Amino acid sequence: MKREKEILPASELNRTVSGMVPAARRSFVLLYTVVSLLCLLLSIFAATAFI
């Protein structure tokens, strides 16, 4: 029973992967946006500190 559950059929695996990919891409875009915003804030802070 357990071994059957571990080895997934190809269609099930494909469905799982295709379900995970958009979510991963969305989280990556969110992370990239947050990091770029932080860099922007840091550069603005540095510019105001030097002036």
Steps between C-alpha positions, in 0.01 A plus 500: 500500500772744601723412204210557260441842651869596477529421128256741340359446152643730233172687452471567874860621513443726199191647664691566822792665319277713278310607812820595681672694219264804485505533879880487505519760224258726687699476823824565308351815343380615843844441650669684211262796544568519875877484448497768230285726719743454788793589273313809382432611858862436593630708208261786585615487863866502394439796265327702773771411751781620271331827405 
